[in-house]
Amino acid sequence: MLVAFVEARDHGDADDGHHAREPWILTAFDLIFPWPAIIVWLCIASRYADGWAGVGLIYAAIMIAAWRGLRALPSDGLKDDRQ
């Protein structure tokens, strides 16, 4: 079974200031890697790292996934049937 999310919004050419809100290091990572790829690579690296290094890598992957997921939510919640 394959479950995928397809974003239906039209971003257009307008800059919404997305890059201006984040620190420069996150903007650099955003330009080089998409966030899901970073999370997947951290999960893969945690499988090959031994001991506490593996635990730290998987913990970082979970924290980044949670942080990016929470930033994707609207600030006023999911009221008015917006997602």
C-alpha positions as semicolon CSV with decimal commas, in nm:
position;residue;x (nm);y (nm);z (nm)
1;M;0,000;0,000;0,000
2;L;0,130;0,345;-0,088
3;V;0,005;0,652;0,092
4;A;0,120;0,989;-0,039
5;F;0,032;1,351;0,021
6;V;-0,014;1,570;-0,282
7;E;-0,014;1,939;-0,207
8;A;-0,300;2,102;-0,397
9;R;-0,218;2,465;-0,323
10;D;-0,087;2,686;-0,599
11;H;0,218;2,867;-0,467
12;G;0,252;3,089;-0,770
13;D;0,555;3,310;-0,819
14;A;0,493;3,532;-0,518
15;D;0,741;3,511;-0,232
16;D;0,551;3,474;0,095
17;G;0,857;3,549;0,310
18;H;0,903;3,182;0,400
19;H;1,280;3,204;0,386
20;A;1,292;3,532;0,578
21;R;1,143;3,381;0,896
22;E;1,399;3,104;0,939
23;P;1,765;3,129;1,041
24;W;2,020;3,132;0,760
25;I;2,141;2,777;0,824
26;L;1,788;2,640;0,783
27;T;1,744;2,843;0,465
28;A;2,067;2,693;0,330
29;F;1,949;2,339;0,412
30;D;1,611;2,415;0,256
31;L;1,779;2,516;-0,068
32;I;2,005;2,207;-0,076
33;F;1,780;1,931;0,060
34;P;1,405;1,902;0,094
35;W;1,308;1,835;0,458
36;P;1,173;1,484;0,400
37;A;1,508;1,381;0,252
38;I;1,696;1,507;0,558
39;I;1,463;1,315;0,787
40;V;1,502;0,995;0,583
41;W;1,882;1,028;0,574
42;L;1,891;1,075;0,952
43;C;1,682;0,758;0,993
44;I;1,916;0,564;0,761
45;A;2,224;0,698;0,939
46;S;2,078;0,594;1,276
47;R;2,060;0,233;1,152
48;Y;2,434;0,232;1,076
49;A;2,555;0,428;1,378
50;D;2,628;0,237;1,697
51;G;2,518;0,319;2,048
52;W;2,421;0,667;2,154
53;A;2,511;0,815;1,816
54;G;2,230;0,612;1,656
55;V;1,991;0,715;1,930
56;G;2,085;1,080;1,878
57;L;2,035;1,058;1,502
58;I;1,689;0,900;1,525
59;Y;1,594;1,148;1,798
60;A;1,702;1,434;1,569
61;A;1,493;1,287;1,285
62;I;1,186;1,267;1,508
63;M;1,235;1,620;1,641
64;I;1,281;1,769;1,291
65;A;0,974;1,584;1,161
66;A;0,764;1,707;1,454
67;W;0,895;2,063;1,423
68;R;0,831;2,083;1,047
69;G;0,487;1,925;1,092
70;L;0,388;2,178;1,357
71;R;0,511;2,468;1,142
72;A;0,289;2,345;0,858
73;L;-0,024;2,387;1,070
74;P;-0,203;2,723;1,047
75;S;-0,156;2,943;1,353
76;D;-0,532;2,953;1,418
77;G;-0,571;2,575;1,401
78;L;-0,772;2,371;1,157
79;K;-1,098;2,561;1,191
80;D;-1,302;2,678;0,891
81;D;-1,230;2,350;0,708
82;R;-0,879;2,462;0,614
83;Q;-0,597;2,215;0,623
